[in-house]
Each structure stands twice: as C-alpha cells, then as structure tokens.
C-alpha cells in the first residue's frame, strides 16, 4: 500500500523557518515527480513547489526565493525548506507524488505562522 507521510509542521513566528519532510513507501520513488501543496481555511489547494524526477524545480511567485524543494531518492523523502515565513503561509501542507496517471497524497501537516 502506497503511503506518503508528512512531518515537520509547527507553530512558528513570522520571519522564521521550517523544514517539512515527506517519506514515501511502496513506490519506485525516483521516477515520480513530487510536489508540495497547501490549503488554507476557505481557500483552494495550491501548488507551492514541485520537483521532477530529474531534479528540476518550480515555484510560484508567492514563495519564490523563500521556499526550496529537494529530494533524496536514497531515503524516499522529499523536503520543503521554508524561510522568511509569513502569516499568509499558514495552511495545511500536503505532499504529492505522481507518475503516469498514478497520483498519491499525504495526509497533511499543519503550518501556522503567528506571533
């Protein structure tokens, strides 16, 4: 059974940093494209970072320069380093893995940015 398990969410002050992790099991991790999404209350889920199987990354303007996605295929883990956090980054963060029509989601981890 495929599982994606996120960790690392927390309460952090504005300007702080967090690193999220997502560990995958039961998939050939290295061939999957990976992404981090977030969903704030009352809003649609949005992409905040993605990385291809070859390591190419993408960020929307809202997080460009503050967030960094990386992957460790040996550990079946994808990371999201978040710096200079803002209150508007508050959301549940989900990791996603997709390849050839197969799409998997984690259960989410809460990130709250507040003083």
C-alpha positions as CSV (number, residue, x, y, z in Angstrom):
1,X,0.0,0.0,0.0
2,X,1.4,3.4,-1.1
3,X,1.9,5.8,1.8
4,X,3.1,9.4,1.9
5,X,3.7,10.7,5.4
6,X,4.4,14.3,6.1
7,X,6.1,15.7,9.2
8,X,7.7,18.9,10.4
9,X,4.7,21.2,10.6
10,X,4.6,23.5,13.6
11,X,3.8,26.9,15.0
12,X,6.5,29.5,14.0
13,X,6.8,33.2,14.3
14,X,6.8,35.5,11.2
15,X,10.3,35.5,9.7
16,X,11.1,32.0,11.0
17,X,11.9,28.8,9.2
18,X,10.6,25.3,9.0
19,X,11.6,22.2,7.1
20,X,8.9,19.8,6.1
21,X,9.6,16.2,5.2
22,X,7.5,13.6,3.3
23,X,8.5,10.0,3.3
24,X,7.1,7.6,0.7
25,X,6.7,3.8,0.7
26,X,5.7,1.2,-1.8
27,X,6.5,3.3,-4.9
28,X,9.5,3.5,-7.1
29,X,10.3,6.9,-5.7
30,X,13.0,8.0,-8.1
31,X,10.7,8.0,-11.1
32,X,7.9,10.1,-9.5
33,X,7.5,13.9,-9.9
34,X,6.9,15.3,-6.4
35,X,5.1,18.4,-5.2
36,X,4.1,20.3,-2.1
37,X,0.7,21.9,-1.9
38,X,-1.1,23.9,0.7
39,X,-4.6,24.6,1.7
40,X,-5.7,27.4,3.9
41,X,-9.2,27.5,5.5
42,X,-11.7,28.6,2.9
43,X,-9.3,28.5,0.1
44,X,-8.4,26.1,-2.7
45,X,-5.4,23.8,-2.5
46,X,-2.5,25.4,-4.3
47,X,0.9,24.3,-5.5
48,X,3.9,25.8,-3.7
49,X,6.8,23.7,-5.1
50,X,7.4,20.8,-7.4
51,X,10.4,18.8,-8.5
52,X,10.7,16.5,-11.4
53,X,12.4,13.1,-11.4
54,X,15.5,14.7,-12.9
55,X,15.6,17.4,-10.2
56,X,14.2,20.4,-11.9
57,X,12.1,22.5,-9.6
58,X,9.3,25.1,-9.9
59,X,7.9,27.7,-7.6
60,X,5.0,30.1,-7.9
61,X,5.8,33.8,-7.3
62,X,4.3,33.7,-3.9
63,X,7.1,31.5,-2.5
64,X,9.9,32.0,-5.0
65,X,13.1,32.8,-3.2
66,X,11.8,31.7,0.2
67,X,10.9,28.0,-0.3
68,X,13.2,25.2,-1.6
69,X,12.1,21.8,-2.5
70,X,14.6,18.9,-2.6
71,X,14.5,15.1,-2.8
72,X,16.6,12.3,-1.5
73,X,15.9,9.2,-3.6
74,X,18.0,7.0,-1.4
75,X,15.7,7.9,1.5
76,X,12.4,8.1,-0.5
77,X,11.9,11.5,1.0
78,X,11.1,14.9,-0.3
79,X,11.7,18.1,1.7
80,X,10.4,21.6,1.7
81,X,12.6,24.2,3.3
82,X,10.6,27.3,4.2
83,X,12.3,30.5,5.1
84,X,11.1,34.0,5.9
85,X,7.7,32.7,6.7
86,X,4.7,35.0,6.6
87,X,1.3,34.7,8.3
88,X,-0.2,34.1,4.9
89,X,1.8,30.9,4.6
90,X,-0.4,29.4,7.3
91,X,-2.1,26.3,5.9
92,X,-2.1,22.5,5.9
93,X,0.7,21.4,3.7
94,X,0.4,18.2,1.6
95,X,2.9,16.3,-0.4
96,X,2.1,14.7,-3.7
97,X,3.7,12.1,-5.9
98,X,2.6,11.5,-9.5
99,X,3.8,9.4,-12.4
100,X,2.0,8.1,-15.5
101,X,-1.5,8.7,-14.1
102,X,-0.7,7.4,-10.6
103,X,-1.3,10.2,-8.1
104,X,-0.8,9.9,-4.4
105,X,-1.3,12.3,-1.5
106,X,-0.2,12.5,2.1
107,X,-2.5,13.3,5.0
108,X,-1.1,16.8,5.5
109,X,0.8,18.7,8.2
110,X,-0.2,22.0,9.8
111,X,2.0,25.0,9.5
112,X,0.9,28.1,11.5
113,X,2.8,31.4,11.2
114,X,1.8,33.7,14.0
115,X,3.4,35.9,16.7
